[in-house]
Every structure is written in C-alpha cells, then in structure tokens.
C-alpha cells in the first residue's frame, strides 16, 4: 500500500485497515506497535510500522 501520510491517528487506522481500535490499543500496550504522542494527547502510528505489524500476523 502506498501511504500519503507517514503518521495516522488510530481512528484513521481503524477505517483504513478495518481493524478494531481495541486491537490497536492492545498492540500498543503489549509493545507490538509503537505509538507516538507528539502533542501529548493523540496517539499517532507510523503507517509503515502498521503495515509491517499486519504482515507479521498469521493469516
């Protein structure tokens, strides 16, 4: 997938990838995904890291 943005909010990731937000939060809290909080408020995820995480999951 070609990403237009490097970082996206969890809300955008849910829509883009069709994965529940609870799954993203669980992956963040378990250390599977790294979340960034540049404004100290919203979690941002790197698109490339999301795609690598998805590809690493068994089908």
C-alpha positions in Angstrom: 0.0 0.0 0.0 1.3 3.5 -0.8 0.8 5.8 2.1 0.1 9.5 1.6 0.9 10.3 5.2 3.7 8.9 7.4 1.7 9.1 10.6 -2.0 8.5 11.2 -4.3 8.5 14.2 -5.8 5.3 15.5 -9.2 6.4 14.3 -7.8 6.7 10.7 -6.1 3.3 11.0 -9.3 1.6 12.1 -11.0 2.9 8.9 -8.1 2.3 6.6 -7.3 -1.3 7.7 -10.6 -2.5 9.1 -9.1 -3.5 12.4 -10.8 -2.6 15.7 -9.4 0.2 17.8 -9.1 -2.2 20.8 -6.8 -4.3 18.7 -4.5 -1.3 18.1 -4.5 -0.3 21.7 -3.7 -3.9 22.8 -0.8 -4.0 20.3 0.5 -0.6 21.6 0.3 -1.6 25.3 1.9 -5.0 24.6 4.8 -3.4 22.7 3.9 -4.9 19.3 3.2 -1.4 17.9 5.0 1.8 18.8 2.7 4.8 19.3 3.9 8.4 19.2 2.3 11.3 21.1 3.9 14.5 19.7 1.2 16.8 21.1 1.0 14.8 24.4 -2.6 13.9 23.6 -3.3 11.9 20.5 -1.7 8.6 19.7 -0.1 8.6 16.2 1.1 5.4 14.4 3.6 5.2 11.6 1.9 3.7 8.5 4.9 1.6 7.6 5.0 0.1 11.1 1.3 -0.7 11.0 1.8 -2.5 7.7 4.8 -4.4 9.0 2.8 -5.4 12.1 -0.1 -6.6 9.9 2.2 -8.6 7.6 3.8 -10.3 10.7 0.5 -11.6 11.9 -0.6 -15.1 10.8 -3.5 -15.1 8.3 
